[in-house]
Amino acid sequence: MSSVDLNDRIPNNVDLASDRRLQRALEQWQPAFLDWWREMGPVAGAAPEAYLRTATSVDRSGWANFGFTRMPDYRWGVFLADPEPDRRIGFGDHKGEPVWQRVPGDYRAALRRLIVIQGDTEPASVEQQRHLGRTCPSGYDLRNLFQINVEEGRHLWAMVYLLHAHFGRDGREEAQALLERRSGDADRPRILTAFNERTPDWLALFMFTFLTDRDGKFQLHSLAESAFDPLARTCRFMLTEEAHHMFVGITGLARVAQRTCEVMREHETDDVRRFGVIDLPTFQRYLNFHFSVTLDLFGAEISTNAAGGYTGGLKGRFHEPEIDDDHRLSHATYPVLQWEDGEFRKVDVPALNALNERLRVDFVADVETGIGRINRIVRSFGVDFELALPHVAFNRRVGAFADLDVTPEGTVVDGETWRRREEEWLPSESDRAHVRSLMPEAITEPGKFANWIAPPSRGINHQPIDFEYVRLD
């Protein structure tokens, strides 16, 4: 088991002090990171202290130690899961060979690109969420936002370490560029479209952490199978932190739905906006938008790049060791949904080319489980409304369906019909204005919650719900 040295200038469990050149390079990058955090990190009063978890080791007993930390003083660092003895490559052309501790020359560019794309999502989400502290529904929720933000910052450190340690000058330049791009900036946007979208309110945040962070879960699981062992170990540890982000999403959405249903039952009406909550049709339209945007993150349904990454051993499948096949896929096929001859139909294609689609299918099944949980809450109040995921071709901008106008039910319509009915399916400015109107200011008094959201069922780390999770100056 490797411990984390929190006394180092850069906390780490990779024996950074033994490589002075690498240590100096990261210490030179660190001030630029802190400048980025001060400029683009969370805005919520002056230097709050938050009840956060910080890793002291990467095993189960040490990765989640809780205590109050002043936000600018959070100890970001470099943590990798402990190595697996005699680990072997589990898939692709190199299956059965020892995993790599150094980057093979043939895969240098492809691995660097994978790491840069993953790394770019981490600061992007912090930038998207930076103003939400000003409208938080409770101190409990503000604390959860801060926990997500600092961990996204640490995930950035994880990718930057790999770039500096294994990719020389190119890696250092890419690491610097990660701090120079900005979410939504017209001239310097983030790489992936979903990370340039606005997150203007807390319903959007809960959708993001439920859906887009869940995409992160599936991407990290795939990278955790990589033949490049430092990347695999990095992602295995990141997954322990990513689980909390999704917890914030699903429980946040469940609390929103619960409060809405409470008001519907109390006032015996579906017209609940006037009572200061989020109506379920607006909830559904937010779900439609964030689900469709997240589906695009998986890339094209048929991809030779994904095939090359798999055969090369760079990126595996979700839960690769549990799949019952030869883990080479040379002759295997996989059914992919396509639009052909005026209808949607599944067509068998080479499984290597369908890896993006397979991962997307796994993601959709996982999301459906979460939506089922929320629907059970709605049904428990006797409310006749069922949330549903839209058709996978709805509102797509990447892949085979990007040029189609498709309703949430899966009907292809002409452009005029789409434009006329778009606000039935996606959040309108009126929807967003209503949601924003419910969040005029931050609520931080311990135990107090905004009217539009129910309290959680329990506190963080066995603390009471009315614990002072954030201390504001």
Residue pairs with C-beta under 8 A, 6 or more apart in sequence:
1 57
1 58
1 59
1 82
2 13
2 57
2 58
2 80
2 82
3 13
3 56
3 57
3 62
4 11
4 12
4 13
4 55
4 56
4 57
4 58
4 62
4 77
4 79
5 11
5 12
5 13
6 54
6 56
6 75
6 77
8 16
8 17
8 77
9 27
9 30
10 16
10 23
10 26
10 27
10 30
10 76
10 77
10 78
11 75
11 76
11 77
11 78
11 79
12 77
12 78
12 79
12 161
13 57
13 58
13 78
13 79
13 80
14 78
14 80
14 161
16 22
16 23
16 26
16 78
17 23
19 165
22 164
22 165
25 164
25 172
26 78
26 160
26 161
26 164
29 160
29 164
29 172
29 175
29 176
32 176
32 179
33 76
33 153
33 156
33 157
33 160
33 179
34 72
35 179
36 123
36 179
37 72
37 126
37 153
38 72
40 123
40 126
40 127
40 130
40 182
41 71
41 126
41 130
41 149
41 153
42 71
42 126
42 129
42 130
42 132
42 133
42 145
42 146
42 149
43 130
43 131
43 133
43 134
44 133
44 134
44 136
44 142
44 146
44 442
44 472
45 133
45 442
45 472
45 473
46 472
46 473
47 70
47 71
47 72
47 473
48 70
48 71
48 146
48 470
48 471
48 472
48 473
49 68
49 69
49 70
49 71
49 470
49 471
50 68
50 69
50 71
50 142
50 143
50 146
50 147
50 469
50 470
50 471
51 66
51 67
51 68
51 143
51 460
51 461
51 463
51 467
51 468
51 469
51 470
52 66
52 67
52 68
52 69
52 74
52 143
52 146
52 147
52 150
53 63
53 64
53 65
53 66
53 147
53 461
54 65
54 66
54 67
54 69
54 74
54 75
55 62
55 63
55 64
55 65
55 79
56 62
56 63
56 65
57 63
58 79
58 80
58 81
58 82
58 237
59 82
63 79
63 237
63 240
63 241
64 461
66 460
66 461
68 471
71 146
71 150
74 150
74 153
76 150
76 153
76 154
76 157
77 154
77 157
78 157
78 158
78 161
79 154
79 158
79 237
80 158
80 230
80 233
80 234
80 237
81 233
81 234
81 236
81 237
82 233
83 229
83 233
86 98
87 98
87 99
87 229
88 95
88 96
88 97
88 98
88 99
89 95
89 96
89 97
89 98
89 99
89 227
89 313
90 225
90 316
90 320
90 321
90 327
91 225
91 310
91 313
91 316
91 317
91 320
91 327
91 328
92 227
92 310
92 311
92 312
92 313
92 316
92 327
92 328
93 311
93 312
93 313
93 328
94 227
94 312
94 313
95 313
95 327
95 328
97 227
99 227
99 228
99 229
99 232
100 227
100 228
100 229
101 229
101 230
102 166
103 111
103 166
103 167
103 228
106 312
107 228
107 312
107 313
107 314
108 167
110 308
110 309
110 312
110 314
111 228
111 231
111 314
112 163
112 167
112 170
112 171
112 174
114 223
114 231
114 309
114 314
114 315
115 159
115 162
115 163
115 167
115 174
115 231
116 159
116 163
116 174
116 177
116 178
116 191
117 191
117 192
118 159
118 219
118 220
118 223
119 155
119 156
119 159
119 160
119 163
119 174
119 175
119 178
120 178
120 181
120 190
120 191
120 192
120 195
121 190
121 191
121 192
121 195
121 216
122 152
122 153
122 155
122 156
122 159
123 152
123 153
123 156
123 178
123 179
123 181
124 181
124 183
124 190
124 192
124 195
124 196
125 148
125 152
125 183
125 195
125 208
125 212
125 213
126 149
126 152
126 153
127 182
127 183
127 184
127 190
128 183
128 184
128 195
128 197
128 198
128 199
128 208
129 145
129 148
129 149
129 199
129 205
129 208
132 145
132 199
132 201
132 202
132 205
133 142
133 145
133 146
133 442
134 441
134 442
135 201
135 202
135 436
135 439
135 440
135 441
135 442
136 142
136 145
136 202
136 442
136 443
136 444
137 202
137 439
137 443
137 449
137 450
137 452
137 453
138 443
138 444
138 448
138 449
138 450
138 453
138 455
139 443
139 444
139 445
139 446
139 448
139 468
139 469
139 470
140 449
140 455
140 456
140 459
140 460
140 465
140 467
140 469
141 202
141 252
141 453
142 442
142 444
142 469
142 470
143 460
143 469
143 470
144 244
144 248
144 460
145 205
145 248
146 470
147 244
148 209
148 244
148 245
148 248
151 241
151 244
151 245
154 241
155 238
155 241
156 178
158 234
158 237
158 238
159 178
159 234
160 175
160 178
161 234
162 171
162 230
162 231
162 234
163 171
163 172
163 174
163 175
164 171
164 172
164 175
165 171
165 230
166 230
167 174
180 188
181 188
181 189
181 190
181 191
182 188
182 189
182 190
183 189
183 190
183 195
183 196
184 190
184 196
184 197
184 198
185 196
189 196
190 196
192 297
193 293
193 296
193 397
193 398
194 212
194 293
194 294
194 296
194 297
197 293
198 204
199 205
199 208
200 432
200 436
201 432
201 435
201 436
201 439
202 252
202 439
202 453
203 256
203 278
203 283
203 286
203 435
204 286
204 290
204 435
205 252
206 248
206 249
206 252
206 253
206 256
207 249
207 253
207 286
207 287
207 289
207 290
208 249
208 290
209 245
209 246
209 248
209 249
209 252
210 246
210 249
210 250
210 252
210 253
210 290
210 367
210 370
211 249
211 290
211 291
211 294
211 367
212 290
212 293
212 294
212 297
213 242
213 245
213 246
213 249
214 246
214 249
214 294
214 363
214 366
214 367
215 294
215 297
215 298
215 363
216 242
216 245
217 239
217 242
217 243
217 246
217 366
218 318
218 359
218 362
218 363
218 366
219 297
219 359
220 235
220 238
220 239
220 242
221 235
221 239
221 318
221 319
222 315
222 316
222 317
222 318
222 320
222 359
223 231
223 232
223 235
223 315
224 232
224 235
224 236
224 239
224 316
225 232
225 315
225 316
225 317
225 320
225 321
226 232
226 235
226 313
226 314
226 315
226 316
227 312
227 313
227 314
228 313
228 314
250 370
250 373
250 374
251 456
252 453
253 283
253 370
253 374
254 373
254 374
254 377
255 453
255 454
255 455
255 456
256 278
256 283
256 452
256 453
256 454
257 280
257 283
257 374
257 377
257 378
257 387
258 377
258 454
259 277
259 451
259 452
259 453
259 454
260 272
260 277
260 278
260 279
260 280
260 283
260 452
261 377
261 378
261 380
261 381
261 383
262 381
262 454
263 272
263 275
263 277
264 270
264 272
264 381
264 383
265 381
265 382
265 383
267 275
270 279
270 280
271 279
272 279
273 279
273 434
276 438
276 451
276 452
277 438
277 451
277 452
278 434
278 435
278 438
278 452
280 378
280 383
280 385
280 387
282 427
282 431
282 434
282 435
283 387
284 387
284 388
285 425
285 426
285 427
285 428
285 431
286 427
286 431
287 371
287 387
287 389
287 390
288 390
288 394
288 395
288 408
288 425
288 426
289 395
289 426
289 427
291 367
291 389
291 390
292 390
292 394
292 395
292 396
293 395
293 397
294 363
295 360
295 363
295 364
295 392
295 396
296 396
296 397
296 398
296 399
298 356
298 357
298 359
298 360
298 363
299 305
299 306
299 356
299 398
299 399
300 356
300 398
300 399
300 400
301 336
301 337
301 338
301 354
301 356
301 357
301 360
301 399
301 400
302 336
302 349
302 353
302 354
302 356
302 357
302 400
303 353
303 355
303 356
304 353
306 315
306 352
306 353
306 355
306 356
307 350
307 352
307 353
307 355
309 315
309 355
310 316
310 317
310 329
310 352
310 355
311 328
311 352
317 323
317 355
317 358
317 359
318 358
318 359
318 362
320 327
325 332
326 332
329 350
329 351
329 352
330 352
332 350
332 351
332 352
333 348
333 349
333 350
333 351
333 354
334 348
334 349
334 350
334 351
334 354
334 357
334 358
335 346
335 347
335 348
335 349
336 346
336 347
336 348
336 349
336 354
336 357
337 344
337 345
337 346
337 357
337 392
337 393
337 400
338 344
338 345
338 346
338 347
338 400
339 393
339 400
339 401
339 404
339 412
340 347
342 412
344 393
344 410
351 358
360 392
364 389
364 392
367 389
368 389
371 387
371 388
371 389
374 387
375 386
375 387
378 385
378 386
378 387
388 408
390 408
390 409
390 425
391 406
391 407
391 408
391 409
391 410
392 401
393 401
393 404
393 406
393 410
393 412
394 406
394 407
394 408
394 410
394 425
395 406
395 425
395 426
396 402
396 404
396 406
404 412
405 412
405 413
405 414
405 415
405 417
405 418
406 412
406 413
407 413
407 421
407 425
408 425
413 421
423 430
438 450
438 451
438 452
439 450
439 452
443 449
443 450
444 470
444 472
446 466
446 467
446 468
446 469
447 465
447 466
449 455
455 465
456 465
458 465
459 465
459 467
459 469
460 467
460 469
463 469
